[in-house]
Amino acid sequence: MPTTDLRLDVLMHLSDLPGVPGQEDAVRDYVLRELDGLADEVRVDALGNVIARRAARKAKKGETAERVMISAHMDEIGFLVRFIDDHGFVRVQALGGFDTRNLFARNVTIHTRGGSMPGILSPGGRPVHIATPEERKQIPEVRDFVIDLGLSADEVRRRVRVGDMVTLDQAARQVGNLVCGKAMDDRASVFMLLEVLRLLRGHKLRHELIAVFSVQEEVGLRGAGVAAHGVQPTIGIGLDVTLAVDTPGTKPDEAVTRVGSGIGIKVFDSSMISTRWLVDEFADLAERQGIPSQLEVLAQGGTDGAAIQRSREGVPTVTLSLPTRYIHTIVESVHVDDLRAGVDLLCAYLR
């Protein structure tokens, strides 16, 4: 089944949508529209996960039909408003892990009940022209950053509430064979899962498919755990990005994955050890089908796969990982060929 018609415009739109943990509404609404006609049943659970079900064909003699849960998270790293000072500057609570070296002088949007407000995010302190040599070397922490809305304190307090969502501004775009944007983690996997459902429309599936578009992954894999408890899968597949350590200044042995070398099949990260027979099954299937893949060992990090694996009495689980450069920045970058490989491998497994 060819996948050369990947709808990259959908991926870029997904990346542009705002959706920090707990406030994934815009992403969820878009996913629900995209799911129209692609599933036998679609529902939203109490936590906000989107759960789409496709029935399996009748099992052939000697076959076992599994209930396969595939989960990709809708949320992105971002902030919440936590405090407004007497000068109208807004301080934030981080939702997810930021490298603050990438946060200097960023355009941001505060999403309020009255609408979106543009702001400027930067650390407090003196500008470089008058900073001391010691100050120039310092790396600020998130608590040092403020948002300037260009308004009086009274006006800011009138329009902004504690708990309002803050997202970084960056329109997605294609750069050569890369697609980059602020939220490829994990909208690229949301996109892959939607493409799998689209390409399998009208095809009979070997396994029952439970496609989950989860919430609150970046703050502790929360949505996938709730979804897995409810749908009771017999096989779990996490879909997420992983580090592509393949840029100048890194050593060959540090390359978790390489961009353009195929979809990653996770062996290990700090949240899970993938079920070995599933790793082998996916690696063998990729080889038989001629689908580029690479095995992944990630020293730190976690995915929805870990939450599925540890649900109820335990679920055999593997994670498929999309090699990504510049993770947790506004230019997270994925390769078109790796997207295609991930979609192809999932389609081959489900058929």
N, C-alpha and C positions, 0 to 999 in steps of 0.2 A: 504494500500500500504506500504510494509515494506521499511524502510530506513536504514537497518542495514549495507548497503554497502556504507555508506558515504565515499567519496574519500578524506581521510584526507591528502593524499599526495598533492592534489590540494590546500587544505587550507594552508598547510605549504609553498608551492611554492608561493602562493599569498602573504603571510606574508613577505617572503624574498624579493619580488620585491620592487624596489625603486619607490616612488611616493608621493612627498610632494604636497601641494596645488598649482595648476597651472602647475605642471609638472608630471601629472599622466600617461604619455605616455606608459610606460612599462606595467602598470597594464591594461590600456585600450586595448593595443594590445593583451594581454593574454585573457582578457574577450571576445574580439571579436572572437578569435579563439575558445574559449569554447562555444560560442553561435551558432556556425555553426550547422544548422539543428534543432535548438531548438525554433525558432521563425518564425512567418510569415513575419516579417519585422524587420530589424535592421538598425539603422542609428546613426550617431554621430552629435550632434548639434554644433552650433558655439562656445559654451563655452567648449566643450569637453565631455559632458555627453554622455554615451551610452544609447540608448533608444531602447528596444526590445519589440515588440508587438505580442501578441497571441490573435486571435479572439475568441469570445465566441460562444458556440453552440446556435442554435435557441432557444429563450426563450419559455418555456412551458406556457400554459394558466395560467394567474394570476401571472407570475413571472416578475420581473424587472431585466434586465441585466445592471449591473453597469460597469463603466469604472474604473478599480481599478489600481491606480498607487502605486507600491511598490518601494521604493528607499533605496539603500544602497550606502554609499560613498566609493570611491576608494582611496582617499587621506589619508595620514598618517601625524602625526606631524613630523616636521623636521626643517631644517634651510635653509637659503639662505646666500651665501657669501655677506657681506656688506662692508668689508674693508680689505686691505692687508697692514701691517705696514712695516717699513723700515728694519725689521729683517726677514720678510717673514712669520710672524705669521698672521693667518687669523681670523678675527672677523666675527660674524654671526648675522643674524636676525632670531628670532624664528618664526616659522609658527605653531601656536597652543600652548597650555598651557603645560609648563614643570614644574615639581618639580625638581629644580636644585640640590637637594640632591642626585638625581639619575643620575647625569651627570658627576660625577668625573671620570677622567681617562678612557674615553670611546674610543674604536676604531670607527672611522667614515670613510665614503667615500664621497669625493667630486666628483660629476659627471660633467665633463667638456666636451666641444665639442671634445676634443682629446681623451677622454676615462676616466675611473674611476681612482681616485688617493686615496690611503690610507692615513689616517691621524689620529692624536691623539688629542682628545678633552679633555681639562682640564682647570680649572681656573688659571689665573695668580696668582702670589704671591709666598711666601716662602713655601717649603715643611714642613711637620709636625715636622721633626727633629729640625728645627730652628725657627719654628713659635712661637709666644707668645701665652699664654693661651687664650687671647682675640681673636687672629686671628683664633685659632683652633675652636672656637665656632661660628664663622661667617658663614652664609649661603650665598654663592655668588649669584649674579644675572646673567642672561644670558649675559649681556654686559661684564661681567668679564671673560668669557670663551674665549679661543683661540684654534685654530687648528694648530698643529705643523706638517708640511709636510716633515720635514727633508731636506729641500732644501733651497738654497739661495733666497733672496728676488727677485732678477732678474729672477730666474727660476720660482718661484711661479707666479710672475706677467706675465710671458710669457705664462703660461699654464692655469691659473685660472682667471676667470672674475667675477666681481660683478654680483650677480644674479644666479650663479651656485648653483645647488641643493646639499644639504648635508644631508645624512641619517646616522642613527646609524647602526652599524654592529651587527647583532645577527641572527644566523640561527635558524629557528623554529625547535622544537622537541617535541616529546610526552613524558610527565612525568606522569606515571600512567594513570589515566583517563583524564588528562588535556592535552591540546595542547597549547604550549606557544611560543611566538615570539614577534617581535618588532612591529607588525602592525595588531594584532587581531582586533584592532579598526581602521578600520572597515572591514578588509578583511574577518573576520569571517562571517559577514553579506553578503558581496559579495558572499562568498562561499555558504551560505545558499540559496541565491536567484538563483544562478546557479544550485544548486542541485534541487530546486523546479522545475525549467524549465526542467531539465533533467528527473526527475521522472514523470512529467506531459506530456512528449512527447507522442503523440498518444492518449491522453485522451481529451475528450471534456470538455471545461471549462464552468462553470456556468456564469462567468463574463469575459468581455474583460480584458486582463491583459496587463498593460504597466509596464514592468520591467525597472527601471532606475538605472544605475550605475553612480553615480553622482560625481562631482568634487567640490573641494574647500569647503567642509563641515567644516573643522577644523578652517576656518577663517571667518565663518559667514553664513553657510548654503546656499552658493551662487548658486551652481549648481542645487540643487533640486528646488529652487525657479524659476529659469529660465525654467527648464523642466516642472514643474507643470503649469506654465503660458502657455506653448506651447501645452501640451497634454490635458489640461482641464479635469482632472479626476473628477468623481463624488464620489469616495471614495479614501482616502489616507491611506497608511500604510508606516510608517517609519521603517527601520530595523537598529538597532545600538546596541552597547554594553552598559552596565550600570555597576555601582559599585556593586561588591559583597563584602559587608563589613562583612566578616565571618571568619576573621583570628584572632589570639590571640591579645589581647590588645584593642579590641573593645567591646562595649556594645550591648546587644541583640536589643535594640530599635534603634541602628544605622544601623542595617542590612538592607540596601536598597533591596538587594536580596541575596540569598545564592547559591553558586555554587552546581550544581547537583540536584537542587530542581525544575528544569523546566524552560521553557521560561518565561521571564517577560512580563507582559501586563501592559504598562505604564498607570498610572492614572494621574500623574502630574510630570512635571519638570519646571525649571525656564523659559523655552521657550514656553511651551504649556500645556494646560489641554486637555487631550484626550477626544474626543466626547464620552459621557457617554454610549449611546446605543451601540456604537461599542465595548467599553470595555466589556459591559455585553455580547454582542454577541460572542466575542472571548472567554471570560471566560466560558460561557455556553457550547460553542462548545468543548472547551478543556475538560470540565468535561464529556460531553457525549461521547467523543471519548477516554477517558482515557489517555489524553495527559497531562503530568505534566506541571503545570504552576503556576505562582505566580504574585500577583499584586505588582506594583512598584510605590513608591513615592520617587522622587529624588529632593533634595532641590536645587541643582544647576546643570546646564548642559542643553544641547539642542541637537536636532536631526533633520534630514531631515523632519520628520513628521511636525515640526513647520512651515517650509517653505511651505509645501504642504497645511497645514490647512489655512494659511493666503493668499494663492494665489487667484487672481481674486476676486470673491465675497465671497470666503470662501468655504472650502471643509471639510466634516466630515472626521476626521482622528484619527487614533490610531497608537501608536508605539509599536512594539514588541522588547523587549530588551534582549540581551544575557548577563547573569550574567558573570562578568569578574573580576578576581583578578589582582591587580597591574597595573591598567589602567595608561596609559601615562608613562610606563617604557618600557624597552626592553624585559621584560618577561611577557607581558600581557597573561593571562591564561584563557582558556575557557574549559568547560567540555563537553565531547563527548555526554553525555545524554541530555544536554541542547541544543546542536546543533541539535540533532535528534528531540527533542520536537518542536523546532522552525520550522524545515522543515515539520514535520507532521502536525502542526497546519495550516500552510499556504496552504499545499496541500489539507487538509480537507475543508478549507474555499473556495478555488477556484473551487473545484469539486462540 
